[in-house]
Amino acid sequence: MKTLTKTWLAAVAAAILVSTLTTSAQAGDLKDASQIVNRTNEAQYYAANDGRALVRMKIVDGKGRSQRRQFAVLRRDLKDGGDQNYLVVFDQPADVRNTAFLVKKHASKDDDRWLYLPGLDLVKRIAASDERTSFVGTHFFYEDISGRHPDEDKHELLETTETEYVVKSTPKSSKGVEFAHYTLRINKKTFLPSKIEYVNAQGKVYRRIETAKVDTVQGQPTITRLKVSDLESGGYTLSDVSNVGYDLGIPDDIFVEGSLRNPPQKWLR
Amino acid sequence: MKRKILDFPIQHPRLIFVGLAALAIGLGAAIPGIQIDTDPENMLSEHDPARVFHNQTKDQFALHDLIVVGVVNEAEPEGVFNPASLGRIHELNERLKSIDGVIARDVLGPSTMDNIEQAGPGTIRFEWLMEEAPDSPEEALAIKEAALRLPMLRGTVVSEDGDSVALYVPIESKDQSHRISEEIEAIIAGFGDHTDEFYITGLPVAEDTFGVEMFKQMAISAPLAALVILLLMWWFFRSFALVLSPMIVAMTTVTITMGTLIASGFPVHIMSSMIPIFLMPIAVVDSVHLLSEFVDIYPKTGDRKAAIKEVVGHLFAPMLYTSLTSAAGFLSLTLTPIPPVRVFGVFVALGIGIAFVLTILFVPAYIAALPEKRLTALLSAKRDASEGGLLGRIVEAVGARSLRFAKPILVVTVAAIAISGYGISQININDNPVRWFKSSHKIRVADRVLNQELAGTYTAFLIMKQDTDATAEIVAAGDRALQGASDSIRGRWDALKAEAEVHSEDEVSNVADSLIEATSDLVFDTSGEESEQWQSVQTALEEAQTRSKTFQNPEHLAYIERLQEEADALPLVGKTSSIADVVKTVYRELISGEQKDYRIPGSTEAVAQTLLQFQSSHRPNDLWHLVSPDFRESAVWVQLKSGDNQDMMSVKSELDAFLTANPPPEGLRAQWAGLTFLNTVWQDEMVGGMLESLMGAFVIVFLMMVLLFRSPVYGALAMVPLTITIVFTYGLIGLVGKDYDMPVAVLSSLTLGLSVDFAIHFLERARTIQTETHDWRQTMSLMFQEPGRAITRNAIVIAIGFLPLLGAPLVPYNTVGFLMAAIMAVSSIVTVVLLPSIMMQIQDRLSPKKKSAAPGIDDTPASIATNKEQTA
């Protein structure tokens, strides 16, 4: 079923591609902002059915002092644009090695999250809260890693350029968010965002996420270098993704509490 | 030569007027470009090691100066923890963030802080403490309970008793704090009717507000003093036209001096703002001497040009010398290591020079140019003026008695000196910028209330630092792991090191991280034995890196914990905070949420993972206010309930003693920073510096006196009034328990300058008269005529003239006003009463065996003529 959808989507995309080549550039453009954002959400967070990646993050503060984080991520989608499971296992710095997160992401309710701290030999459930807390001290928010649900915002197509859609997204509820709205620049072909800018209540851009590099892995356009900048403090986090694999057949039964203490090494490398 | 200088103004008064007006207007034009600098930090040179370290610390730990906004509610049973009050606090908390100059991301308050707590068994929750204002009293209380459970907030954001709340507003620069505090007040004013009380304080607000008030005082106090001086002189000299001249001299002197200061690009610091107040009496004193003599001599001849020539000729030398000695007194301030005090010293000295030149040039020109009828008025009032009226009779009577009771007076003086000596030993060296405001000022009120409610609004930082080179140690661990490895592998390793070195310079990363990343890649990219070898290098590097994180080590955290316990036990310390508190709090919530688990976990890894959780909050960067990202430097925040320098000093010495008795592990170095601490550094330099400069000035003035009188005995005599005045005033300060602070310290140089002025005039005149009378008793009774009156008049004019300063809302101005009066009173009394008594006792040593030539400084026949007339 899922594969069918994918194939169908690919066919449509190909048709659009062909049509853009043959007719005017505007002919195949999407007009509905929500539709564009949904496609982006899928392109960025739901590529293939499952995936694996090694992520290296370098955190640089406003004074140029750096720290880093390195972890492996396993993902399996239950439904495109819907529920999915994540397992994150840290490797660097060495003093947090084997710290692990398990996330069962739900489209219609709060995510279930667990945490394992090997140094404390402790598995703990993390209660739901807003998702705009820092992801392990980086400039990314938890929500940037797991994806913000498109339904939480109202989307408005501001502009369609030669290569990009420009969408303004305004939160339906200001609870739990620090921004007034954000602007997404979305690549028309890949549907991956090239730049996201967050605007505060004073109308100032205070935060920016930029795609620095996109590679096609197993036919999937994949962001392999992403930079998030805190424009107020001058700090930023650079995220490099390598060792990407899709449709590895990662079984659903590894996304369980037991994997926190004993990570499935077979799938992690 | 002197003749020419003296004749010039009388012959060309217009030229003098136009010249001075041009100078005053030209330089005065620079005054509107004034730049105010009220930052006490600038009392230290920019390169002062303590200040450099303080600023490094601020930068390293991203610390900003804080405005403290306290909210107290006495009317509600739960204090501010009711929905309405918290609603206002929430609104304030949110709106603060958009004030220009406020560092929004670091604002501390219930709405911008995270709570971490248990959310059911085995579950932990991170959330905003107060994302929205509560709807019900229960929710309000829940917020209080949560906040009180967080050591970082307890006593800081929420008072210990759970009744009040404080917001901490970090600002980009101190010189904006007055404006920002006004904007905060405006938000509060918009809240309408309520029972909450809002208080705003903090060192930056105090300092910046002081600048604003200081500016007002320069426009109010100094001119008011000038007005009082003018009225007093009018009363003494009975001629408004005449007494206008000293005022013009004073005003022009101040205008030219301040104009020069500002035009030279110096900011007007708290010290320099007092230049007008210091220059005014000095400028007036010389003119009063001139006028005093003029009104005595002029009526006798009726020839004003001759009279003024005679007076100036006669006073030129003593005025030159008093100006030189006063200038020397102030120039000695350049010996202090405190930049604003040096600027102050140089420009007051310059002002004294200007005042002298103006007196010599302007006053004669002014008198020469006065319309005839103004002076006729003087002739008719002359009896009163020259006989001195009531004042004259008093001076004369006191003088006569003082001669009769010479011995008792000496005894009383010795006793007074002894008591003053005791007073000096009781002097309390202390300062606190908040105390520069009167006790009733809103900043002082806020300071009192908030330091009672909260753990303390004054902060100092004890910085613990690991000095060794972490990178070198990590690289060395890699080297060791490759001992005995093949040449090719070691070659590869050397290349990696070189690459990492280049990499760390090219982009932001550190050598250790690059090496670990590179070796971990090699572990994957190679196979078999080589892969294993790289694995061992990677492990060695990682172990060394983990070891290098000093403040993730439980042993070091435990040391900090002990240090904090020691500090917390001190009564002046309201609270301390450190990385250890964060670790313990997060650990407690991770384990059980119960107090028994409020402790430091057992391994570096456990600490690192605990902190990783803290970093998953809304405010991960709060960690870097307590520890550096490499975990090799940590800041212990010490909150004090008092910003008094001596309180800071006592806390510092207690903790320094602890550090000495219990040395920190593995060569950790401890060093102090923070505004509260920095104030003690410049105070220290100031007290030492002032003492040194006073001593220096004392010696210089003594040598000048010996030179002036060509006699060591006269030189020593001239030092008597100023010595006693200094001893007495500072003894008084010690006895009444007034803190020895910045203004008090600087006044010593003024004492030196003004007291020696009276002594020079008195001694010079006495000697001149004695050479004619050859009899000391007769000389002294003559001295109690015009010379005694001139000194007494001067003293009264200055002493009363500065009383308006007592009305200023700023304590340093009150201090200057009070001490000025005391200095004038003591030095004039000592000069008029004590000097004659001493001189009578040692008259044999004063008069040369043979009749000698005139006293060197004054060889004009005019002075003798004057004295003859007076004798007649």
Interface residues (C-beta under 8 A of the other chain):
Chain A: R56 K58 V60 D61 G62 K63 G64 R65 S66 Q67 R68 Q70 D91 Q92 P93 A94 D95 V96 T99 L115 L117 P118 G119 L120 L122 V123 K124 R125 I126 A127 S129 D130 R132 T133 S134 F135 V136 G137 Y142 K175 G176 A201 Q202 E232 S233
Chain B: D59 Q60 A62 S98 A104 R105 D114 A119 G120 G122 T123 I124 R125 F126 E127 W128 E131 E132 V508 S509 N510 D513 I516 E517 S520 E542 E543 Q545 T546 K549 Q552 Y587 L590 I591 P601 S603 T604 E605 A606 V607 A608 Q609 T610 L612 Q613 Q615 S616 S617 H618 P620 N621 L623 W624 S628 P629 D630
